[in-house]
Amino acid sequence: MSELCKYIDYCIANEEDAKDVFGIEADGTDINTGKLNREGYISVAKKLTDKFGFKGVAITLRESIRK
C-alpha cells in the first residue's frame, strides 16, 4: 500500500487503517472501548501527510458497538 500512496493526493482512512496498514496509531484512543482522542487523530493525519506527501487527510471517527 505504501508504494501506491505516492500517487495519491488525498487520503481517506480510519484509525484501524492507519494502525494496521501504516503502523501509525492515534494516542489516547482505544477502539475496543470506544474511547476517542480527537487530538490523536490530528497527529495521525500529520504523520501520514509527512510520510507520503498527501495534500490532505480525512479520518473517519465513529463509534463501534460490539455485542
N, CA, C and O atoms as a CHARMM CRD file, in Angstrom:
* protein
*
  268
    1    1 MET  N      0.82700  -1.19300   0.00000 PROA 1      0.00000
    2    1 MET  CA     0.00000   0.00000   0.00000 PROA 1      0.00000
    3    1 MET  C      0.87300   1.25900   0.00000 PROA 1      0.00000
    4    1 MET  O      0.54800   2.24400  -0.66400 PROA 1      0.00000
    5    2 SER  N      1.96200   1.22400   0.73400 PROA 2      0.00000
    6    2 SER  CA     2.83900   2.39700   0.80800 PROA 2      0.00000
    7    2 SER  C      3.35800   2.80400  -0.56400 PROA 2      0.00000
    8    2 SER  O      3.50600   3.99400  -0.84600 PROA 2      0.00000
    9    3 GLU  N      3.63000   1.83700  -1.40400 PROA 3      0.00000
   10    3 GLU  CA     4.12400   2.13400  -2.75000 PROA 3      0.00000
   11    3 GLU  C      3.07200   2.88600  -3.56500 PROA 3      0.00000
   12    3 GLU  O      3.41600   3.77500  -4.34400 PROA 3      0.00000
   13    4 LEU  N      1.81200   2.54600  -3.39700 PROA 4      0.00000
   14    4 LEU  CA     0.73200   3.21700  -4.12300 PROA 4      0.00000
   15    4 LEU  C      0.48800   4.63900  -3.62400 PROA 4      0.00000
   16    4 LEU  O      0.01700   5.48800  -4.38000 PROA 4      0.00000
   17    5 CYS  N      0.80200   4.90200  -2.37300 PROA 5      0.00000
   18    5 CYS  CA     0.49300   6.20400  -1.76500 PROA 5      0.00000
   19    5 CYS  C      1.21400   7.37000  -2.42600 PROA 5      0.00000
   20    5 CYS  O      0.78000   8.51400  -2.29000 PROA 5      0.00000
   21    6 LYS  N      2.29600   7.10900  -3.13200 PROA 6      0.00000
   22    6 LYS  CA     2.99700   8.20900  -3.79500 PROA 6      0.00000
   23    6 LYS  C      2.18100   8.78400  -4.94800 PROA 6      0.00000
   24    6 LYS  O      2.49200   9.86700  -5.44400 PROA 6      0.00000
   25    7 TYR  N      1.13900   8.07000  -5.38000 PROA 7      0.00000
   26    7 TYR  CA     0.27700   8.54700  -6.45400 PROA 7      0.00000
   27    7 TYR  C     -1.02200   9.17900  -5.95000 PROA 7      0.00000
   28    7 TYR  O     -1.87200   9.57100  -6.75000 PROA 7      0.00000
   29    8 ILE  N     -1.17500   9.27600  -4.64900 PROA 8      0.00000
   30    8 ILE  CA    -2.42100   9.75300  -4.04600 PROA 8      0.00000
   31    8 ILE  C     -2.25200  11.17800  -3.53900 PROA 8      0.00000
   32    8 ILE  O     -1.25800  11.49000  -2.88500 PROA 8      0.00000
   33    9 ASP  N     -3.21800  12.04300  -3.83600 PROA 9      0.00000
   34    9 ASP  CA    -3.21100  13.40800  -3.31400 PROA 9      0.00000
   35    9 ASP  C     -3.94500  13.50600  -1.98000 PROA 9      0.00000
   36    9 ASP  O     -3.47900  14.17400  -1.05800 PROA 9      0.00000
   37   10 TYR  N     -5.09900  12.83300  -1.88100 PROA 10     0.00000
   38   10 TYR  CA    -5.92800  12.91300  -0.67300 PROA 10     0.00000
   39   10 TYR  C     -6.20200  11.51000  -0.15800 PROA 10     0.00000
   40   10 TYR  O     -6.63400  10.63300  -0.90700 PROA 10     0.00000
   41   11 CYS  N     -5.94900  11.31200   1.11400 PROA 11     0.00000
   42   11 CYS  CA    -6.13100  10.00600   1.74400 PROA 11     0.00000
   43   11 CYS  C     -7.36500  10.04300   2.64600 PROA 11     0.00000
   44   11 CYS  O     -7.52400  10.95700   3.45500 PROA 11     0.00000
   45   12 ILE  N     -8.22700   9.05200   2.50200 PROA 12     0.00000
   46   12 ILE  CA    -9.37900   8.88300   3.38900 PROA 12     0.00000
   47   12 ILE  C     -9.19500   7.54100   4.08400 PROA 12     0.00000
   48   12 ILE  O     -9.09000   6.50000   3.43500 PROA 12     0.00000
   49   13 ALA  N     -9.15800   7.57800   5.40200 PROA 13     0.00000
   50   13 ALA  CA    -8.86800   6.35800   6.15300 PROA 13     0.00000
   51   13 ALA  C     -9.61100   6.37600   7.48000 PROA 13     0.00000
   52   13 ALA  O    -10.32300   7.33200   7.79000 PROA 13     0.00000
   53   14 ASN  N     -9.44300   5.32000   8.25700 PROA 14     0.00000
   54   14 ASN  CA    -9.93400   5.30200   9.62700 PROA 14     0.00000
   55   14 ASN  C     -8.79500   4.88300  10.54100 PROA 14     0.00000
   56   14 ASN  O     -7.69200   4.58800  10.08000 PROA 14     0.00000
   57   15 GLU  N     -9.07100   4.85900  11.84600 PROA 15     0.00000
   58   15 GLU  CA    -7.99800   4.58300  12.79500 PROA 15     0.00000
   59   15 GLU  C     -7.40600   3.19500  12.61400 PROA 15     0.00000
   60   15 GLU  O     -6.20500   3.00300  12.80500 PROA 15     0.00000
   61   16 GLU  N     -8.23700   2.22500  12.24700 PROA 16     0.00000
   62   16 GLU  CA    -7.72400   0.87000  12.04600 PROA 16     0.00000
   63   16 GLU  C     -6.82800   0.79100  10.81300 PROA 16     0.00000
   64   16 GLU  O     -5.81400   0.09400  10.83900 PROA 16     0.00000
   65   17 ASP  N     -7.18100   1.48800   9.73900 PROA 17     0.00000
   66   17 ASP  CA    -6.33300   1.52100   8.54300 PROA 17     0.00000
   67   17 ASP  C     -4.96000   2.08800   8.87300 PROA 17     0.00000
   68   17 ASP  O     -3.93300   1.50400   8.53000 PROA 17     0.00000
   69   18 ALA  N     -4.96100   3.22500   9.53800 PROA 18     0.00000
   70   18 ALA  CA    -3.69300   3.88500   9.85500 PROA 18     0.00000
   71   18 ALA  C     -2.80300   2.97800  10.69900 PROA 18     0.00000
   72   18 ALA  O     -1.59400   2.89600  10.48100 PROA 18     0.00000
   73   19 LYS  N     -3.41600   2.30000  11.66200 PROA 19     0.00000
   74   19 LYS  CA    -2.63900   1.42900  12.54300 PROA 19     0.00000
   75   19 LYS  C     -2.20700   0.14900  11.84500 PROA 19     0.00000
   76   19 LYS  O     -1.02700  -0.20100  11.86600 PROA 19     0.00000
   77   20 ASP  N     -3.15800  -0.55600  11.22400 PROA 20     0.00000
   78   20 ASP  CA    -2.86700  -1.86300  10.63900 PROA 20     0.00000
   79   20 ASP  C     -2.01500  -1.79400   9.37800 PROA 20     0.00000
   80   20 ASP  O     -1.14600  -2.64000   9.17000 PROA 20     0.00000
   81   21 VAL  N     -2.25800  -0.79500   8.53900 PROA 21     0.00000
   82   21 VAL  CA    -1.56000  -0.72200   7.25500 PROA 21     0.00000
   83   21 VAL  C     -0.24200   0.04300   7.36300 PROA 21     0.00000
   84   21 VAL  O      0.76000  -0.35500   6.77000 PROA 21     0.00000
   85   22 PHE  N     -0.24600   1.15100   8.12600 PROA 22     0.00000
   86   22 PHE  CA     0.92500   2.02100   8.15600 PROA 22     0.00000
   87   22 PHE  C      1.65900   2.04300   9.49800 PROA 22     0.00000
   88   22 PHE  O      2.72700   2.64400   9.60700 PROA 22     0.00000
   89   23 GLY  N      1.09500   1.39100  10.52100 PROA 23     0.00000
   90   23 GLY  CA     1.74400   1.37600  11.83600 PROA 23     0.00000
   91   23 GLY  C      1.66200   2.70300  12.56200 PROA 23     0.00000
   92   23 GLY  O      2.45800   2.96700  13.46300 PROA 23     0.00000
   93   24 ILE  N      0.70600   3.54500  12.18000 PROA 24     0.00000
   94   24 ILE  CA     0.53900   4.86800  12.79700 PROA 24     0.00000
   95   24 ILE  C     -0.71300   4.81800  13.65700 PROA 24     0.00000
   96   24 ILE  O     -1.80700   4.54300  13.16400 PROA 24     0.00000
   97   25 GLU  N     -0.54300   5.08800  14.96000 PROA 25     0.00000
   98   25 GLU  CA    -1.63100   4.93400  15.91800 PROA 25     0.00000
   99   25 GLU  C     -1.99600   6.26600  16.55900 PROA 25     0.00000
  100   25 GLU  O     -1.12600   7.09500  16.82700 PROA 25     0.00000
  101   26 ALA  N     -3.28300   6.46400  16.80300 PROA 26     0.00000
  102   26 ALA  CA    -3.75900   7.67200  17.48400 PROA 26     0.00000
  103   26 ALA  C     -3.53000   7.52000  18.98300 PROA 26     0.00000
  104   26 ALA  O     -4.00700   6.55900  19.58800 PROA 26     0.00000
  105   27 ASP  N     -2.80700   8.45700  19.58500 PROA 27     0.00000
  106   27 ASP  CA    -2.55500   8.42000  21.02100 PROA 27     0.00000
  107   27 ASP  C     -3.84600   8.61600  21.79800 PROA 27     0.00000
  108   27 ASP  O     -4.71300   9.38900  21.38900 PROA 27     0.00000
  109   28 GLY  N     -3.97100   7.91800  22.91600 PROA 28     0.00000
  110   28 GLY  CA    -5.11400   8.09700  23.79800 PROA 28     0.00000
  111   28 GLY  C     -6.41200   7.55400  23.25500 PROA 28     0.00000
  112   28 GLY  O     -7.48700   7.96500  23.69200 PROA 28     0.00000
  113   29 THR  N     -6.33200   6.63600  22.30600 PROA 29     0.00000
  114   29 THR  CA    -7.53300   6.07700  21.69100 PROA 29     0.00000
  115   29 THR  C     -7.53400   4.57000  21.87500 PROA 29     0.00000
  116   29 THR  O     -6.50800   3.91100  21.71000 PROA 29     0.00000
  117   30 ASP  N     -8.69100   4.03400  22.21800 PROA 30     0.00000
  118   30 ASP  CA    -8.86700   2.58500  22.34400 PROA 30     0.00000
  119   30 ASP  C    -10.11300   2.20600  21.56100 PROA 30     0.00000
  120   30 ASP  O    -11.23400   2.42200  22.02100 PROA 30     0.00000
  121   31 ILE  N     -9.91400   1.64400  20.38400 PROA 31     0.00000
  122   31 ILE  CA   -11.05500   1.34500  19.52200 PROA 31     0.00000
  123   31 ILE  C    -11.94500   0.26100  20.11600 PROA 31     0.00000
  124   31 ILE  O    -13.12300   0.16900  19.77000 PROA 31     0.00000
  125   32 ASN  N    -11.39600  -0.55700  21.00400 PROA 32     0.00000
  126   32 ASN  CA   -12.19500  -1.62800  21.60100 PROA 32     0.00000
  127   32 ASN  C    -13.17700  -1.10800  22.64200 PROA 32     0.00000
  128   32 ASN  O    -14.26300  -1.66600  22.79800 PROA 32     0.00000
  129   33 THR  N    -12.81200  -0.04800  23.35700 PROA 33     0.00000
  130   33 THR  CA   -13.70900   0.52000  24.36800 PROA 33     0.00000
  131   33 THR  C    -14.48100   1.71800  23.84800 PROA 33     0.00000
  132   33 THR  O    -15.39200   2.20900  24.51400 PROA 33     0.00000
  133   34 GLY  N    -14.12000   2.19700  22.65200 PROA 34     0.00000
  134   34 GLY  CA   -14.80300   3.35300  22.08200 PROA 34     0.00000
  135   34 GLY  C    -14.24600   4.68800  22.53500 PROA 34     0.00000
  136   34 GLY  O    -14.82600   5.73100  22.23400 PROA 34     0.00000
  137   35 LYS  N    -13.12300   4.67700  23.25900 PROA 35     0.00000
  138   35 LYS  CA   -12.50100   5.92300  23.72500 PROA 35     0.00000
  139   35 LYS  C    -11.77200   6.58700  22.55700 PROA 35     0.00000
  140   35 LYS  O    -10.87200   5.99300  21.96300 PROA 35     0.00000
  141   36 LEU  N    -12.16500   7.82100  22.23200 PROA 36     0.00000
  142   36 LEU  CA   -11.55100   8.55700  21.13300 PROA 36     0.00000
  143   36 LEU  C    -10.84200   9.79700  21.64600 PROA 36     0.00000
  144   36 LEU  O    -11.32600  10.46400  22.56000 PROA 36     0.00000
  145   37 ASN  N     -9.71000  10.10100  21.06600 PROA 37     0.00000
  146   37 ASN  CA    -8.96200  11.31400  21.37600 PROA 37     0.00000
  147   37 ASN  C     -8.78700  12.06900  20.06000 PROA 37     0.00000
  148   37 ASN  O     -7.94500  11.70600  19.23900 PROA 37     0.00000
  149   38 ARG  N     -9.57600  13.10900  19.86500 PROA 38     0.00000
  150   38 ARG  CA    -9.54100  13.84000  18.58900 PROA 38     0.00000
  151   38 ARG  C     -8.16100  14.41100  18.28500 PROA 38     0.00000
  152   38 ARG  O     -7.76300  14.44200  17.12000 PROA 38     0.00000
  153   39 GLU  N     -7.43300  14.85600  19.27500 PROA 39     0.00000
  154   39 GLU  CA    -6.08100  15.39700  19.04600 PROA 39     0.00000
  155   39 GLU  C     -5.14400  14.31400  18.50300 PROA 39     0.00000
  156   39 GLU  O     -4.24400  14.60200  17.71500 PROA 39     0.00000
  157   40 GLY  N     -5.36100  13.08100  18.92800 PROA 40     0.00000
  158   40 GLY  CA    -4.54900  11.97800  18.42400 PROA 40     0.00000
  159   40 GLY  C     -4.72700  11.77800  16.93500 PROA 40     0.00000
  160   40 GLY  O     -3.78900  11.39900  16.23400 PROA 40     0.00000
  161   41 TYR  N     -5.94000  12.03600  16.44900 PROA 41     0.00000
  162   41 TYR  CA    -6.20100  11.87400  15.01900 PROA 41     0.00000
  163   41 TYR  C     -5.56100  12.98600  14.19300 PROA 41     0.00000
  164   41 TYR  O     -5.16600  12.76700  13.04800 PROA 41     0.00000
  165   42 ILE  N     -5.46000  14.16100  14.76800 PROA 42     0.00000
  166   42 ILE  CA    -4.73200  15.24300  14.09300 PROA 42     0.00000
  167   42 ILE  C     -3.28100  14.82900  13.90200 PROA 42     0.00000
  168   42 ILE  O     -2.68900  15.05800  12.84700 PROA 42     0.00000
  169   43 SER  N     -2.71900  14.21800  14.93800 PROA 43     0.00000
  170   43 SER  CA    -1.33700  13.73600  14.86400 PROA 43     0.00000
  171   43 SER  C     -1.19400  12.64300  13.79600 PROA 43     0.00000
  172   43 SER  O     -0.21300  12.63300  13.05200 PROA 43     0.00000
  173   44 VAL  N     -2.15800  11.73100  13.71700 PROA 44     0.00000
  174   44 VAL  CA    -2.12000  10.66800  12.70400 PROA 44     0.00000
  175   44 VAL  C     -2.15500  11.28200  11.30600 PROA 44     0.00000
  176   44 VAL  O     -1.38800  10.87500  10.43300 PROA 44     0.00000
  177   45 ALA  N     -3.03400  12.25400  11.08700 PROA 45     0.00000
  178   45 ALA  CA    -3.12800  12.90600   9.77800 PROA 45     0.00000
  179   45 ALA  C     -1.81400  13.59200   9.41500 PROA 45     0.00000
  180   45 ALA  O     -1.37200  13.52700   8.26800 PROA 45     0.00000
  181   46 LYS  N     -1.19500  14.24800  10.38900 PROA 46     0.00000
  182   46 LYS  CA     0.09100  14.91800  10.13800 PROA 46     0.00000
  183   46 LYS  C      1.17500  13.90100   9.79200 PROA 46     0.00000
  184   46 LYS  O      1.95500  14.11500   8.86400 PROA 46     0.00000
  185   47 LYS  N      1.22600  12.80100  10.53100 PROA 47     0.00000
  186   47 LYS  CA     2.23600  11.77200  10.26100 PROA 47     0.00000
  187   47 LYS  C      2.05000  11.16500   8.87400 PROA 47     0.00000
  188   47 LYS  O      3.02500  10.92800   8.16200 PROA 47     0.00000
  189   48 LEU  N      0.79800  10.91300   8.49000 PROA 48     0.00000
  190   48 LEU  CA     0.53400  10.38300   7.14700 PROA 48     0.00000
  191   48 LEU  C      0.94300  11.38800   6.07200 PROA 48     0.00000
  192   48 LEU  O      1.53500  11.01600   5.05900 PROA 48     0.00000
  193   49 THR  N      0.62300  12.65800   6.29900 PROA 49     0.00000
  194   49 THR  CA     0.98800  13.70300   5.34700 PROA 49     0.00000
  195   49 THR  C      2.50500  13.82200   5.22300 PROA 49     0.00000
  196   49 THR  O      3.03700  13.92600   4.11700 PROA 49     0.00000
  197   50 ASP  N      3.19100  13.80400   6.35100 PROA 50     0.00000
  198   50 ASP  CA     4.65400  13.89700   6.33300 PROA 50     0.00000
  199   50 ASP  C      5.28600  12.69600   5.62700 PROA 50     0.00000
  200   50 ASP  O      6.25300  12.84000   4.88000 PROA 50     0.00000
  201   51 LYS  N      4.72900  11.52100   5.87200 PROA 51     0.00000
  202   51 LYS  CA     5.30500  10.30000   5.30900 PROA 51     0.00000
  203   51 LYS  C      5.08200  10.18100   3.80100 PROA 51     0.00000
  204   51 LYS  O      5.96900   9.74300   3.06900 PROA 51     0.00000
  205   52 PHE  N      3.87800  10.57700   3.34000 PROA 52     0.00000
  206   52 PHE  CA     3.52700  10.33000   1.94400 PROA 52     0.00000
  207   52 PHE  C      3.35200  11.59200   1.10700 PROA 52     0.00000
  208   52 PHE  O      3.22000  11.50400  -0.11300 PROA 52     0.00000
  209   53 GLY  N      3.35000  12.75700   1.73500 PROA 53     0.00000
  210   53 GLY  CA     3.20100  13.99500   0.98100 PROA 53     0.00000
  211   53 GLY  C      1.78300  14.26800   0.49700 PROA 53     0.00000
  212   53 GLY  O      1.58900  14.96300  -0.50100 PROA 53     0.00000
  213   54 PHE  N      0.78900  13.72400   1.20100 PROA 54     0.00000
  214   54 PHE  CA    -0.60200  13.97600   0.81600 PROA 54     0.00000
  215   54 PHE  C     -0.92700  15.46000   0.90300 PROA 54     0.00000
  216   54 PHE  O     -0.35900  16.17200   1.73100 PROA 54     0.00000
  217   55 LYS  N     -1.82400  15.92400   0.06600 PROA 55     0.00000
  218   55 LYS  CA    -2.33200  17.29600   0.15300 PROA 55     0.00000
  219   55 LYS  C     -3.32200  17.42100   1.30000 PROA 55     0.00000
  220   55 LYS  O     -3.49400  18.50400   1.85900 PROA 55     0.00000
  221   56 GLY  N     -3.97200  16.31900   1.65100 PROA 56     0.00000
  222   56 GLY  CA    -4.92800  16.32000   2.74800 PROA 56     0.00000
  223   56 GLY  C     -5.24600  14.90600   3.18800 PROA 56     0.00000
  224   56 GLY  O     -5.09600  13.95000   2.42700 PROA 56     0.00000
  225   57 VAL  N     -5.69000  14.79000   4.43500 PROA 57     0.00000
  226   57 VAL  CA    -6.07300  13.50200   5.00100 PROA 57     0.00000
  227   57 VAL  C     -7.40900  13.66300   5.70000 PROA 57     0.00000
  228   57 VAL  O     -7.59600  14.59600   6.48100 PROA 57     0.00000
  229   58 ALA  N     -8.34100  12.75600   5.42400 PROA 58     0.00000
  230   58 ALA  CA    -9.62200  12.71400   6.13100 PROA 58     0.00000
  231   58 ALA  C     -9.66600  11.40500   6.91400 PROA 58     0.00000
  232   58 ALA  O     -9.46700  10.32500   6.35700 PROA 58     0.00000
  233   59 ILE  N     -9.92700  11.52000   8.19700 PROA 59     0.00000
  234   59 ILE  CA   -10.01300  10.34100   9.05100 PROA 59     0.00000
  235   59 ILE  C    -11.41900  10.25500   9.61600 PROA 59     0.00000
  236   59 ILE  O    -11.92000  11.20800  10.21300 PROA 59     0.00000
  237   60 THR  N    -12.04600   9.11200   9.42500 PROA 60     0.00000
  238   60 THR  CA   -13.40400   8.94600   9.93900 PROA 60     0.00000
  239   60 THR  C    -13.36300   8.61900  11.42100 PROA 60     0.00000
  240   60 THR  O    -12.56100   7.79900  11.86700 PROA 60     0.00000
  241   61 LEU  N    -14.22800   9.26400  12.17100 PROA 61     0.00000
  242   61 LEU  CA   -14.39600   8.97900  13.59200 PROA 61     0.00000
  243   61 LEU  C    -15.80000   8.45500  13.77600 PROA 61     0.00000
  244   61 LEU  O    -16.76700   9.10400  13.37800 PROA 61     0.00000
  245   62 ARG  N    -15.91700   7.30900  14.36400 PROA 62     0.00000
  246   62 ARG  CA   -17.23800   6.74500  14.56800 PROA 62     0.00000
  247   62 ARG  C    -17.22100   5.85100  15.79800 PROA 62     0.00000
  248   62 ARG  O    -16.16400   5.39900  16.24000 PROA 62     0.00000
  249   63 GLU  N    -18.36200   5.61300  16.32300 PROA 63     0.00000
  250   63 GLU  CA   -18.48800   4.75000  17.47900 PROA 63     0.00000
  251   63 GLU  C    -18.85100   3.34800  17.00200 PROA 63     0.00000
  252   63 GLU  O    -19.72700   3.17400  16.15400 PROA 63     0.00000
  253   64 SER  N    -18.17200   2.36300  17.55300 PROA 64     0.00000
  254   64 SER  CA   -18.46100   0.97000  17.23200 PROA 64     0.00000
  255   64 SER  C    -19.14000   0.33500  18.43600 PROA 64     0.00000
  256   64 SER  O    -18.67600   0.46200  19.56900 PROA 64     0.00000
  257   65 ILE  N    -20.21800  -0.33300  18.17900 PROA 65     0.00000
  258   65 ILE  CA   -20.93500  -1.03000  19.24700 PROA 65     0.00000
  259   65 ILE  C    -20.70500  -2.52500  19.04000 PROA 65     0.00000
  260   65 ILE  O    -21.11300  -3.10400  18.03300 PROA 65     0.00000
  261   66 ARG  N    -20.05200  -3.12300  20.00800 PROA 66     0.00000
  262   66 ARG  CA   -19.74300  -4.55600  19.90700 PROA 66     0.00000
  263   66 ARG  C    -20.67200  -5.32400  20.83900 PROA 66     0.00000
  264   66 ARG  O    -20.86200  -4.95100  21.99600 PROA 66     0.00000
  265   67 LYS  N    -21.23600  -6.38000  20.32500 PROA 67     0.00000
  266   67 LYS  CA   -22.16000  -7.20800  21.13000 PROA 67     0.00000
  267   67 LYS  C    -21.60700  -8.58400  21.31100 PROA 67     0.00000
  268   67 LYS  O    -22.23600  -9.42200  21.95600 PROA 67     0.00000
